[in-house]
């Protein structure tokens, strides 16, 4: 029997200091407001099912505008 090797652990992604996430107990989703210069009020709301998915979505958006 061949042993199964786990992938090396990746450090958890962290959100930038200017992004504050929160969990919506009523919706069961995670949210964050991103600074977004081209938005009407200067922010963009991001929503995801999990905290990890929210972090990935935030970084994807920030690298698109950065």
N, C-alpha and C positions, 0 to 999 in steps of 0.2 A: 504494500500500500504506500502510495506517495503522499507525504505530508503536504498539507495545504499551507502555503505561506501567505501571511497577511501583507497587504500593501503597507509601506511605511506610513506612519501616522502623519497627517498634515496638521500644522498648527491652525487653530480656528481663525477664520477671517474676522477682522474687527472693523467696525464701522468708524468712519472719521469722527472726530470729536464734535464737529458741527452738525452731525446727523443724530437725532434722538428717536430711537425706535420705541414702540409701545405695543402691547398685546391688547386686542379688542375682545374682551370677555363675551360680549353679546354676539360678535361675528365669528370668534374663534380664529381670527387672522392676525397677522403681524402687520404693522404700519410704520412708516417713517416719512418725515418731511425732509426733502432735499433742497438745498439752496439751488435755485434754477434761474439764472439771470434773464432768460428770455420769457419766463412765465409772467403773467399779468401781475401777480403779487410777489414774485421773486422766489416762489417755492413750488415744488412738485410733490404730490402725494404718491407714495409707492405702497403697494399691498402685496402680501404673499401668504401662503398657507403655513409656512414654518419660519422660524428665526433664521435658519441657514439659507433658505430660499430668498428671504428678504435681503440678507447680506450680499448674496450673489447678484441680485437684481440691482441693488444700490451701486455696487462697484461697476457693474456693466454700464449703467447709465452715466456714472461719473467719468468713466474712461471714454465714453462717446463724446462728452462735451469738453473734456480736458485736453 
